[in-house]
C-alpha cells in the first residue's frame, strides 16, 4: 500500500454508506417550520390481533437468530478466502466475482423482497467481507456527501474506508501511488454527457492505471434546509444542477436567489454557514441547498423536498480505477483511447475494424490531445473483454490505423442502477 497519507476519513463516522436515499418525486418531508409532522394515531389492537402479531414476531425472532448464525458461518469462510488470496497475491475486490454472486442471489430470490433490496443486502455483506479479508481504502471526488461519495458507498458499502481526494486528478494520483486501493470517478452523465476532467486524467495516466469496474447511479436531487419551505429565499447549487431542476424551481421558488457553487456538497456547507450567521444576528434563516440526501444527513440539514429533478431518469456512470486488471465475467466492456493520423477517413478506418469484427461500440467521446491544435484523442467503449480472441485481434488491427492506442481496461458491464 505504500506510505499512508493523512486524510480526513469519511464512512462509518459520518454515517456514509448506511443511508438509503429515497428516490421519490418531489415531496415535502417536513411540516411547516422544518419539524416532522406527528404520525396519526391508528386504532388500538384487538386481543386477537395482538396474539397473532406476537406469534409472527416470535417466528421473525427465530429466523433472525438463524440468519445471524448463517451470516457468521459465511464470514468464517470469507476469512479463509482472504488467507488464500493473500497467500497467492490475488486482489481482495474482484468485480467479476461480485457480478457472479449478485446474479446468483438475485436470480434465486422468489420474493417478496425486491431485487434491489437483495442486491443492497449482499453489497453490505461484501463490504463486511472486504474488511475481514483486508481493509480497503476507496478514493473519491469529495467533499463528503457528493454524488461521487454516494456512488462509492453504494458500490463498496459501509465497511470500507473512504478518502476525500478533492479532485479527479488526485484520485488517479493516489491510486497510482498505492495510497488507496481503488478510486471511483465519474465518466459520463445521461443528460450532461462526458466528464472532461476524467477524460483528461486518463490522458495523463494512460498505462499507469486501469479501469477495473463500472457503476451507474440514479441521481436524485433534494432541496435541503433547516427552515420552513416558505422561508427559503436563497438556493445554493452547482450550475448544472440548477439546470436539471430549472422547471421545479420556477414553479416552487421563482423569486429565490440562485447561488452557484463548485459542488453539491459545498452548496450544503455554504447554506449552513449562511443560516448560522443569520441566527447569530437574530435574523430568520432562509438559505437552502440542492444536493444529495446523504449530504443532508452528514451535515445536519433536513430534506424539504426529495426528487426535484426535472428528468426523473438521470443516470451518472462511474468508473472504478485500479492498478490491477479485471478478469473476464462473460459480460464485459473494453475502454480504449487512441489518436489517429491527420488524414481523411482516419477515424472511420479505426471504427470499421470493430464493425467488421462484429464488436458493438457503446460509447465514443473525444478530448483535445494537448499536443497540437485541432488534434484529438478519442475514447471508445466496446462490448467484450480484451482477452477474448475477437477483441484482441480487433485491437491489434486498429493499432495499425492509429498514431497510438491504449487499452484503458476491460471490466464487467454494469447492468444495475445503484
BELPE-V825340 format. One record per backbone hydrogen bond with DSSP energy under -0.5 kcal/mol. NH is the residue of the N-H (numbers start at 1). CO is the residue of the C=O. Records with the same first field share a line. If there is no record, write none. Layout:
NH = CO / CO
This chain:
7 = 5
10 = 162
15 = 11 / 12
16 = 11
18 = 15
21 = 19
26 = 307
27 = 306
29 = 304
31 = 35
34 = 31
50 = 46
51 = 47
52 = 48
53 = 49
54 = 50
55 = 51
56 = 52
57 = 53
58 = 54
59 = 55
60 = 56
61 = 57
62 = 58
63 = 59
64 = 60
65 = 61
66 = 62
67 = 63
68 = 64
69 = 65
70 = 66
71 = 67
72 = 68
73 = 69
74 = 70
75 = 71
76 = 72
77 = 73
78 = 74
79 = 75
80 = 76
81 = 77
82 = 78
83 = 79
84 = 80
85 = 81
86 = 82
87 = 83
88 = 84
89 = 85
90 = 85
94 = 92
95 = 93
97 = 94
98 = 94
99 = 95
100 = 96
101 = 97
102 = 98
103 = 99
104 = 100
105 = 101
106 = 102
107 = 103
108 = 104
109 = 105
117 = 114
118 = 114
119 = 115
120 = 116
121 = 117
122 = 118
123 = 119
124 = 120
125 = 121
126 = 122
127 = 123
128 = 124
129 = 125
130 = 126
131 = 127
132 = 128
133 = 129
134 = 130
138 = 161
139 = 137 / 182
140 = 163
141 = 184
142 = 140
146 = 143
150 = 146
151 = 147
152 = 148
153 = 149
154 = 150
155 = 151
156 = 152
157 = 153
161 = 136
162 = 10
163 = 138
164 = 8
165 = 140 / 163
167 = 165
171 = 167
172 = 168
173 = 169
174 = 170
175 = 171
176 = 172
177 = 173
178 = 174 / 175
179 = 174
180 = 174
181 = 137
182 = 137
183 = 321
184 = 139
185 = 319
187 = 317
188 = 317
189 = 193
190 = 315
193 = 189
195 = 187
196 = 194
199 = 195
200 = 196
201 = 197
202 = 198
203 = 199
204 = 200
205 = 201
206 = 202
208 = 205
209 = 205
210 = 322
211 = 408
212 = 320
213 = 320
215 = 318
216 = 416
217 = 316
219 = 217 / 314
220 = 218
222 = 291
223 = 305
224 = 222 / 289
225 = 302
231 = 228
232 = 229
233 = 286
234 = 286
235 = 257
236 = 288
237 = 259
239 = 261
242 = 238
243 = 239
244 = 240
245 = 241 / 242
246 = 243
249 = 245
250 = 246
251 = 247
252 = 248
253 = 249
256 = 253
257 = 233
259 = 235 / 257
260 = 258
261 = 237
267 = 263
268 = 264
269 = 265
270 = 266
271 = 267
272 = 268
273 = 269
274 = 270
275 = 271
276 = 272
277 = 273
278 = 274
279 = 275
280 = 276
281 = 277 / 278
282 = 279
283 = 278
288 = 234
289 = 224
290 = 236
291 = 222 / 289
292 = 145
295 = 145
296 = 292
297 = 293
298 = 294
299 = 295
300 = 296
301 = 296
302 = 225
304 = 223 / 302
305 = 223
306 = 27
307 = 221
308 = 221
310 = 244
312 = 310
314 = 311
315 = 313
316 = 217
317 = 188
318 = 215
319 = 185
320 = 213
321 = 183 / 319
322 = 210
326 = 410
333 = 411
334 = 382
335 = 409
336 = 380
337 = 406
338 = 378
339 = 404
340 = 376
341 = 401
343 = 341
346 = 343
349 = 345
350 = 346
351 = 347
352 = 348
353 = 349 / 350
354 = 350
355 = 351
356 = 352
357 = 353
358 = 355
359 = 354
360 = 358
362 = 360 / 381
363 = 381
365 = 379
367 = 377
369 = 375
375 = 372
377 = 367
378 = 338
379 = 365
380 = 336
381 = 363
382 = 334
383 = 360
384 = 332
388 = 385
392 = 388
393 = 389
394 = 390
395 = 391
396 = 392
397 = 393
398 = 394
399 = 395
400 = 396 / 397
401 = 398
402 = 399
403 = 339
404 = 339
406 = 337
408 = 335 / 406
409 = 335
411 = 333
413 = 331
418 = 216 / 416
